[in-house]
Amino acid sequence: MGKTVYSGNEEGKQKPLLIVHRLPTFTCFFHHRLATNFTLIDPVAGNGTAGVDIHTYLRCHGREARALVCIWASPLGKDTLDCLPSLELVVVACAGYNHIDVSECRRRGILVANVGDVFSADVADCTVGLLLHLLPKLSAADCWVRAQSTGQ
């Protein structure tokens, strides 16, 4: 568990630390894009730290990180925030933020941002596409039910 990628940018300066917060079952499919501008700290990614719990890992490697990206609905509570004393920003990579302890973030002065309705049009398009696919089958089901009720 845990992966820290230390690398400097083209000017020889250290890239800012960014914690990738996710559940083990969630994949961060944009690591490569983030890695161009940030030094990523991903406690879930394996690099030979098996047996080290995530909070211990974050206390050791994430103390100076000022930003965290939360992948999907990965819970972010006080216990995790306690490990990150320098945290100033939490960015949620989904529309909702009910999995974030917003009151604790507010108390600590940590800003919380999410993607808002950026995916709304795509979700609506997908939903309409699925409905169009199902409509012909709905007509067949209606005919079957009507046939059953009349005993045909």
Rosetta blueprint (number, residue, H / E / L):
1 M L
2 G L
3 K E
4 T E
5 V L
6 Y L
7 S L
8 G E
9 N L
10 E L
11 E L
12 G L
13 K L
14 Q E
15 K L
16 P L
17 L E
18 L E
19 I E
20 V E
21 H E
22 R L
23 L L
24 P L
25 T L
26 F L
27 T L
28 C L
29 F L
30 F L
31 H H
32 H H
33 R H
34 L H
35 A L
36 T L
37 N L
38 F L
39 T E
40 L E
41 I E
42 D E
43 P L
44 V L
45 A L
46 G L
47 N L
48 G L
49 T L
50 A L
51 G L
52 V L
53 D L
54 I H
55 H H
56 T H
57 Y H
58 L H
59 R H
60 C H
61 H H
62 G L
63 R L
64 E L
65 A L
66 R L
67 A E
68 L E
69 V E
70 C E
71 I L
72 W L
73 A L
74 S L
75 P L
76 L E
77 G L
78 K H
79 D H
80 T H
81 L H
82 D L
83 C L
84 L L
85 P L
86 S L
87 L L
88 E L
89 L E
90 V E
91 V E
92 V E
93 A L
94 C L
95 A L
96 G L
97 Y L
98 N L
99 H L
100 I E
101 D L
102 V H
103 S H
104 E H
105 C H
106 R H
107 R H
108 R H
109 G L
110 I L
111 L E
112 V E
113 A E
114 N E
115 V L
116 G L
117 D L
118 V L
119 F L
120 S H
121 A H
122 D H
123 V H
124 A H
125 D H
126 C H
127 T H
128 V H
129 G H
130 L H
131 L H
132 L H
133 H H
134 L H
135 L H
136 P H
137 K H
138 L H
139 S H
140 A H
141 A H
142 D H
143 C H
144 W H
145 V H
146 R H
147 A H
148 Q H
149 S H
150 T H
151 G L
152 Q L
